[in-house]
Amino acid sequence: MSSPEREVIVVAFSRLEEHHIAQIRAVDPRVRVAVADQKSAANLAPTAEILLGWNMSREVIDHASRLRWIQSTGAGVDKLIAAGVLDGEILVTSSSGIHHGLIEHVLAVLLALNRRLHIAMRNQIRHYWDRSSRMMGAEVSSQTLGILGLGHIGSELATKAHALGMRVIGTKRTPATIPGVERVFPPEGLTEVLGAADAVVIALPLTKATRGLVGPAQLHAMKPTAFLINIGRGAIVQEAALLEALREKRIAGVALDVFEQEPLPADSPFYDLENVIVTPHISGNSPDYTDRAVSLFCTNLHAYLHGKPLQNVVDKERGY
Ligand code: OXD
């Protein structure tokens, strides 16, 4: 660790308020904070011992010759993996465990799909009054929720869904007992979960093991009445297969917050399909989120400066 008199420079690639910067500085008198934007990034990167943010580019990381630690403000670190960061000596930590708003987003789209709000909104824009059977809502309290990835986010979602009366099942890489979850399957139990669920939520990180995990066979295993919700990463689902399943009404609908290509191009068919809710990768956002991300960073910064173990250290082999 740095000698007591040495400055520890944190370069933040995040929209931080003054009070966040003050909170980080207050951790230790050695700490200096610089907030980078597109223009200043290349100049600031070489000064950084620590990077704080999300989606830092390969270019920024290559410029950061003094870099020791990256605190991602997101849960997923796939962009950093793609930038090659995880191969080196640099310590990487994630912001898992602070996504409470994201859980509410999943519940919102789950209820919206079940209550046909996505169709009602389209009808409203067209000034069209439809009380036909296609507008008949379903009750989630009699349904089974399948959660792919019972990590921090999946487990918190399970508790809330269970409180709504749902039966919850899901997959997890390592066996565990999770409150509110009736049965935890290993990843090999994927098809069984897909076949039993009325709604499937993808809460997985994007890794070598999960890229393209949900393709034609997996979509085929789902009930024709089931919904799919993806708040993990776009590339976990094979989008061409999903589009086909939606067009052929082989599943009832989807809510997608993440896409293979972001921003989702304006000519993407996902925007136009009636059985699709598109949100622009915002499920985790809320003003409270930044406060929690900065608090987590400050706890880790204190630990880093005192040679103690950090929270949420990314396992470079696993990729999360
Ligand atoms: C995250 C995200 O990784 O919001 O936290 O996608």
Residues whose N, C-alpha, C, O or C-beta is under 5 A from the ligand:
A	BS01	OXD	T73 G74 A75 G76 G232 G284
